[in-house]
Amino acid sequence: MSKTEAQSSVLNRADSLYRHGNYSKAIEAYKSCPNPSEVNNKIARAYNAIGNFDLALDYFKRSVEANPNDALALYEYAKLLAKTKKYDTALASFNQLMNLDYRNPNYHYEMGLVLEKMKDSTAMNRFRVAYDLDATHQKAIFKIAKYHLIKRQHVLSHKYIDKGLESYPNNLKLMSLKAQNYFYQDDYKNARTWFQKLVDLGESSEFIHEKLSSLHAEFSDYELAIEHRKLVLKYNPNNSDALFLIGQYYEHLKDYKQAESYYRMSIQLKDIPLDLEYQKLGYVMNRQDKHKEAIEAYKKAVRENPENITALFFLITTKDKYYEDIDTKIKLYEDFMTKHSESVFAHFAQERIKELKQDKFLKAKN
């Protein structure tokens, strides 16, 4: 067998091993080739496949030094340099690639990713060139559209998203940007439609369900708001804010028992001032005619935040319902007036004092 035939036989065996995923055996076979320097790029790919990036880089470097015009090997080398955070060398390699073929959009896109990692503002220029060279380049479109979304340049962001969706209508990343654009434009109707499209296509995330829950609540669709907020809890079971909002949604539906349950769970998880939570708990207790429990909730709200005048006034009005003695009720409102005569509740307190005194007079007369 000639040397050429031997090289071909060993190479065919090595290539077969590589194609079948037996990368370590493939490396051994490649290295046994009569002229291993001719297969450095293949050895590099095999090392890359098994995650030995240092050796992969070493062999890619040997390959591109021997064949500087081998664009494919150079491209793989540049991407692996970027992956291993060797950004300066990666940039040099991408520049070398552009000298070989400036009109390859992916060279510009990949170079943009490197510049982005380096916090270099010129990254967007590379993404734009990639788009100019290929108006269907989905990844470049996403980068440009996201940039305009962050800048709150919604019209421009929509323009690029729509262009991308023309060639790939089910691009989930672009659809998500579309939904977010509408959300930040306060166009809740369209935002809800686009977030729902993501769910219909099988997408599920804490972010998506959180936004959909809020959007359903905007339209008073509280059952749907609860459904999606409960899905948020699947991702983050200890999300006290989600529990609190579910309580609010149940309150809107006048399901005070469920509201009470979720308010209590929210309170148990929080380690910050809980006056609002206890205030809401007091409200739903009152709605169930559990005035004694409501009083305890309002007391806790006031202890949590003595400046919460609303909770204090609701505490007094609840005691008004619960206590029988008229003089005790009158004193509660008079004490409130003494300390909070400038409060928005002062007028209501004054009127209630008049009503109670009138009741007391009529009872005494009888």
Phi and psi in degrees as a GROMACS rama.xvg file:
@    title "Ramachandran Plot"
@    xaxis  label "Phi"
@    yaxis  label "Psi"
@TYPE xy
-71.5197  165.803  SER-2
-61.7862  -39.0689  LYS-3
-65.482  -41.9836  THR-4
-65.4499  -39.0402  GLU-5
-63.7688  -42.9638  ALA-6
-60.6875  -44.894  GLN-7
-64.2637  -40.6762  SER-8
-64.5414  -47.3418  SER-9
-64.8423  -40.2683  VAL-10
-65.2062  -41.0454  LEU-11
-62.2367  -41.0908  ASN-12
-65.6571  -42.7304  ARG-13
-64.2115  -42.8173  ALA-14
-62.3093  -38.7035  ASP-15
-64.899  -42.7232  SER-16
-60.759  -42.4421  LEU-17
-64.1483  -46.4889  TYR-18
-60.0415  -31.2009  ARG-19
-91.6205  8.47876  HIS-20
81.9103  9.03548  GLY-21
-91.4488  71.4601  ASN-22
-68.6583  -41.4629  TYR-23
-64.2613  -41.6544  SER-24
-65.7354  -36.3649  LYS-25
-62.9391  -40.6761  ALA-26
-60.4973  -46.0149  ILE-27
-59.0349  -43.0111  GLU-28
-65.998  -44.3787  ALA-29
-59.7064  -41.72  TYR-30
-68.5876  -19.5456  LYS-31
-87.8071  -1.73221  SER-32
-62.49  144.533  CYS-33
-55.4732  -33.6078  PRO-34
-123.785  73.984  ASN-35
-61.2863  -24.3239  PRO-36
-63.9835  -20.0481  SER-37
-80.0568  -11.1474  GLU-38
-121.046  24.1943  VAL-39
-57.7292  -39.4727  ASN-40
-65.6476  -33.7387  ASN-41
-71.9672  -37.7982  LYS-42
-63.9722  -41.1286  ILE-43
-60.7042  -44.3318  ALA-44
-62.8931  -38.3509  ARG-45
-67.705  -41.8369  ALA-46
-63.9671  -39.3481  TYR-47
-61.5558  -39.6123  ASN-48
-64.737  -32.8767  ALA-49
-94.3819  4.38186  ILE-50
85.1274  13.4823  GLY-51
-92.9636  82.0496  ASN-52
-70.4024  -33.262  PHE-53
-61.6267  -48.0224  ASP-54
-70.1106  -33.5249  LEU-55
-61.2254  -45.1905  ALA-56
-62.9583  -41.0419  LEU-57
-59.508  -46.2243  ASP-58
-74.067  -33.6146  TYR-59
-63.5003  -40.3071  PHE-60
-61.8524  -44.1738  LYS-61
-59.4232  -41.236  ARG-62
-65.3893  -47.9199  SER-63
-72.6881  -27.9971  VAL-64
-68.4728  -35.6291  GLU-65
-78.2641  -30.7424  ALA-66
-134.687  73.1247  ASN-67
-61.1394  -15.8489  PRO-68
-97.594  5.58561  ASN-69
-80.5977  90.089  ASP-70
-60.071  -38.1194  ALA-71
-64.8001  -47.3492  LEU-72
-63.8213  -40.9443  ALA-73
-64.3742  -38.9436  LEU-74
-64.8948  -45.3826  TYR-75
-63.8499  -39.3215  GLU-76
-62.3912  -46.3167  TYR-77
-62.8841  -41.9296  ALA-78
-66.3037  -37.7199  LYS-79
-71.4745  -34.8123  LEU-80
-60.0317  -43.1661  LEU-81
-65.6245  -41.7303  ALA-82
-61.9734  -35.2108  LYS-83
-93.9126  14.9318  THR-84
65.36  26.4141  LYS-85
-94.7791  69.8113  LYS-86
-66.7185  -41.1979  TYR-87
-61.7645  -44.9774  ASP-88
-67.2427  -35.9672  THR-89
-62.5232  -44.2848  ALA-90
-59.4297  -44.083  LEU-91
-60.3427  -38.861  ALA-92
-69.1754  -40.0616  SER-93
-67.392  -35.7941  PHE-94
-62.6585  -38.911  ASN-95
-63.3057  -40.0615  GLN-96
-63.7868  -41.0161  LEU-97
-65.9506  -29.7729  MET-98
-66.7141  -29.2037  ASN-99
-79.516  -38.7522  LEU-100
-156.713  89.8207  ASP-101
-67.5919  -23.8733  TYR-102
-90.798  12.389  ARG-103
-84.4513  110.572  ASN-104
-62.652  -30.9227  PRO-105
-72.4266  -26.7985  ASN-106
-61.6639  -42.3786  TYR-107
-67.0564  -42.7941  HIS-108
-61.4737  -48.9177  TYR-109
-64.3242  -36.9795  GLU-110
-65.089  -37.0148  MET-111
-60.6065  -39.7805  GLY-112
-62.0388  -40.2108  LEU-113
-64.9936  -46.9134  VAL-114
-61.7059  -36.72  LEU-115
-62.297  -43.4642  GLU-116
-62.3764  -31.8065  LYS-117
-85.8363  6.07345  MET-118
60.3712  32.6908  LYS-119
-93.8482  121.505  ASP-120
-66.2181  -15.2972  SER-121
-76.5213  -1.95244  THR-122
-55.5278  -40.2389  ALA-123
-62.7173  -30.7079  MET-124
-61.6404  -39.4085  ASN-125
-67.3397  -40.7799  ARG-126
-63.9554  -37.7307  PHE-127
-68.2462  -38.8872  ARG-128
-64.8801  -41.4465  VAL-129
-57.9988  -42.6187  ALA-130
-66.6338  -41.7809  TYR-131
-62.1321  -34.6189  ASP-132
-79.3017  -26.3076  LEU-133
-149.443  98.983  ASP-134
-71.1159  -1.25414  ALA-135
-107.984  8.15203  THR-136
-70.3596  97.2119  HIS-137
-59.8038  -40.7552  GLN-138
-68.9745  -39.143  LYS-139
-67.1355  -41.4205  ALA-140
-60.1524  -43.0194  ILE-141
-59.8914  -45.2766  PHE-142
-61.3585  -44.0601  LYS-143
-67.6279  -45.0761  ILE-144
-63.7538  -40.7486  ALA-145
-64.562  -39.9106  LYS-146
-57.2454  -47.3228  TYR-147
-69.6322  -31.263  HIS-148
-64.1858  -46.5042  LEU-149
-60.0061  -36.8931  ILE-150
-79.381  0.425096  LYS-151
59.8201  30.3167  ARG-152
-95.6524  74.5126  GLN-153
-67.0117  -36.6996  HIS-154
-63.0957  -45.2171  VAL-155
-65.0471  -40.9285  LEU-156
-60.9547  -46.4295  SER-157
-59.1765  -38.9062  HIS-158
-59.1589  -48.2762  LYS-159
-70.8828  -38.9109  TYR-160
-59.8098  -47.4923  ILE-161
-61.3729  -36.9375  ASP-162
-63.7743  -42.3109  LYS-163
-67.0899  -38.6291  GLY-164
-71.8481  -18.6265  LEU-165
-60.6554  -41.6817  GLU-166
-94.3699  -17.5469  SER-167
-147.002  82.1303  TYR-168
-59.9775  -24.9466  PRO-169
-105.047  28.597  ASN-170
-70.3212  103.088  ASN-171
-62.3079  -36.0794  LEU-172
-66.2915  -41.3729  LYS-173
-69.3318  -36.8975  LEU-174
-63.3061  -38.6105  MET-175
-63.9027  -42.7462  SER-176
-62.6217  -38.3184  LEU-177
-60.1315  -46.8194  LYS-178
-62.1369  -43.3648  ALA-179
-65.8925  -39.6725  GLN-180
-55.9329  -49.7698  ASN-181
-62.2439  -39.5112  TYR-182
-61.1362  -46.5831  PHE-183
-75.6229  -13.0715  TYR-184
-88.9729  1.6486  GLN-185
63.546  22.024  ASP-186
-92.8137  78.1561  ASP-187
-69.8975  -28.1982  TYR-188
-63.7864  -51.24  LYS-189
-69.518  -35.0547  ASN-190
-61.1262  -44.4326  ALA-191
-62.0495  -40.1247  ARG-192
-61.4069  -44.7059  THR-193
-75.5602  -35.7998  TRP-194
-64.9023  -37.2524  PHE-195
-66.2706  -35.0263  GLN-196
-59.3125  -39.3896  LYS-197
-62.4327  -43.5878  LEU-198
-64.242  -41.258  VAL-199
-62.2494  -27.1694  ASP-200
-90.3149  9.55904  LEU-201
94.1978  5.40529  GLY-202
-78.46  141.687  GLU-203
-152.156  124.425  SER-204
-155.675  161.521  SER-205
-58.1609  -41.7831  GLU-206
-62.0587  -48.6754  PHE-207
-61.6279  -47.304  ILE-208
-70.9877  -32.3153  HIS-209
-63.7416  -45.7416  GLU-210
-66.8161  -43.3577  LYS-211
-63.0815  -38.6168  LEU-212
-60.6987  -47.3865  SER-213
-62.1713  -40.883  SER-214
-68.0287  -40.5037  LEU-215
-62.8652  -37.8898  HIS-216
-65.0522  -35.6814  ALA-217
-57.3781  -32.258  GLU-218
-100.169  14.1741  PHE-219
61.8986  23.5732  SER-220
-89.4461  73.4531  ASP-221
-70.6641  -29.9295  TYR-222
-61.1896  -44.9291  GLU-223
-68.7414  -35.9368  LEU-224
-61.616  -41.3528  ALA-225
-66.4808  -43.5899  ILE-226
-56.7311  -46.8755  GLU-227
-76.6498  -31.0624  HIS-228
-69.6767  -31.8813  ARG-229
-68.1791  -31.2937  LYS-230
-68.6645  -31.3471  LEU-231
-59.6375  -39.9808  VAL-232
-66.1113  -25.1176  LEU-233
-65.49  -32.5845  LYS-234
-83.2386  -30.7599  TYR-235
-143.905  82.4709  ASN-236
-61.0115  -22.984  PRO-237
-100.274  25.0015  ASN-238
-79.7833  94.9203  ASN-239
-65.2636  -31.7953  SER-240
-65.6584  -39.5352  ASP-241
-63.9853  -42.0864  ALA-242
-61.2625  -42.3051  LEU-243
-63.3722  -43.7154  PHE-244
-65.6205  -38.4547  LEU-245
-60.3147  -40.6808  ILE-246
-57.9473  -43.5  GLY-247
-63.2008  -42.1278  GLN-248
-64.3351  -41.4596  TYR-249
-63.8981  -35.295  TYR-250
-62.3559  -42.8607  GLU-251
-60.867  -32.9838  HIS-252
-82.9082  0.492837  LEU-253
64.2285  24.1138  LYS-254
-95.6154  79.0465  ASP-255
-70.9377  -27.814  TYR-256
-65.0469  -46.3638  LYS-257
-66.4943  -39.6889  GLN-258
-58.3327  -45.3481  ALA-259
-57.8549  -45.1531  GLU-260
-59.5921  -45.8587  SER-261
-74.7589  -33.6451  TYR-262
-62.6544  -41.0674  TYR-263
-64.5227  -42.8092  ARG-264
-63.0461  -38.4849  MET-265
-64.0948  -43.2781  SER-266
-62.4172  -40.6667  ILE-267
-63.0321  -27.4206  GLN-268
-90.5072  -17.9328  LEU-269
-90.5127  144.529  LYS-270
-123.782  30.7674  ASP-271
-120.077  171.427  ILE-272
-51.4178  129.618  PRO-273
-114.371  26.8377  LEU-274
-62.1024  -39.6397  ASP-275
-65.9508  -42.2354  LEU-276
-62.4621  -45.3272  GLU-277
-67.0809  -34.4353  TYR-278
-61.9233  -44.7174  GLN-279
-66.2185  -37.536  LYS-280
-62.8316  -42.401  LEU-281
-59.5612  -39.7015  GLY-282
-61.8865  -49.3121  TYR-283
-70.8025  -25.9882  VAL-284
-65.4324  -43.657  MET-285
-61.4397  -37.9315  ASN-286
-66.8723  -18.5356  ARG-287
-100.584  10.1383  GLN-288
61.177  27.4873  ASP-289
-96.5463  68.7  LYS-290
-68.6594  -34.149  HIS-291
-63.9468  -45.6235  LYS-292
-65.5375  -34.5953  GLU-293
-64.3479  -41.1981  ALA-294
-59.0384  -43.5569  ILE-295
-64.0026  -38.8171  GLU-296
-65.5574  -44.7813  ALA-297
-66.7982  -34.3645  TYR-298
-62.0505  -42.2121  LYS-299
-65.5509  -36.9868  LYS-300
-61.7162  -43.4211  ALA-301
-68.8528  -36.8942  VAL-302
-65.679  -38.3278  ARG-303
-64.6652  -38.1276  GLU-304
-147.976  92.956  ASN-305
-60.5106  -16.2608  PRO-306
-86.8787  -0.626163  GLU-307
-82.0615  89.2934  ASN-308
-68.7518  -30.8476  ILE-309
-62.3848  -47.3651  THR-310
-62.3281  -40.1932  ALA-311
-61.89  -44.331  LEU-312
-67.4781  -39.6853  PHE-313
-65.2905  -32.5767  PHE-314
-60.8529  -44.6072  LEU-315
-65.9832  -43.4722  ILE-316
-66.4388  -30.7904  THR-317
-71.7734  -41.4975  THR-318
-61.9449  -34.4296  LYS-319
-58.5354  -40.6762  ASP-320
-72.9285  -34.2312  LYS-321
-86.1942  -39.6543  TYR-322
-80.0604  151.136  TYR-323
-96.6444  -34.4969  GLU-324
-72.0011  121.582  ASP-325
-67.7673  -39.6079  ILE-326
-62.0105  -38.2587  ASP-327
-63.0621  -41.7342  THR-328
-64.1991  -44.5994  LYS-329
-61.0418  -41.7649  ILE-330
-64.1248  -37.8359  LYS-331
-57.238  -47.1572  LEU-332
-71.2365  -37.2989  TYR-333
-65.4721  -40.6698  GLU-334
-62.7145  -38.4794  ASP-335
-63.6548  -43.2867  PHE-336
-64.2076  -36.8116  MET-337
-61.4269  -40.721  THR-338
-91.981  -25.8888  LYS-339
-134.41  50.0442  HIS-340
-67.6025  -19.5793  SER-341
-94.2559  1.66542  GLU-342
-69.7354  155.77  SER-343
-65.3419  -17.6227  VAL-344
-91.8516  -2.54276  PHE-345
-60.5182  -41.6686  ALA-346
-61.6244  -43.8318  HIS-347
-64.8309  -38.7359  PHE-348
-63.4589  -44.2559  ALA-349
-62.8515  -42.6989  GLN-350
-64.9345  -38.1196  GLU-351
-68.8876  -36.1639  ARG-352
-59.9561  -43.34  ILE-353
-61.6619  -43.978  LYS-354
-62.9427  -43.5326  GLU-355
-65.878  -40.2984  LEU-356
-66.0997  -36.5524  LYS-357
-65.4975  -41.4298  GLN-358
-62.4234  -42.1508  ASP-359
-62.8955  -41.9784  LYS-360
-63.1953  -44.4247  PHE-361
-66.7603  -37.8488  LEU-362
-66.5604  -40.0927  LYS-363
-66.5458  -35.0134  ALA-364
-69.124  -32.611  LYS-365
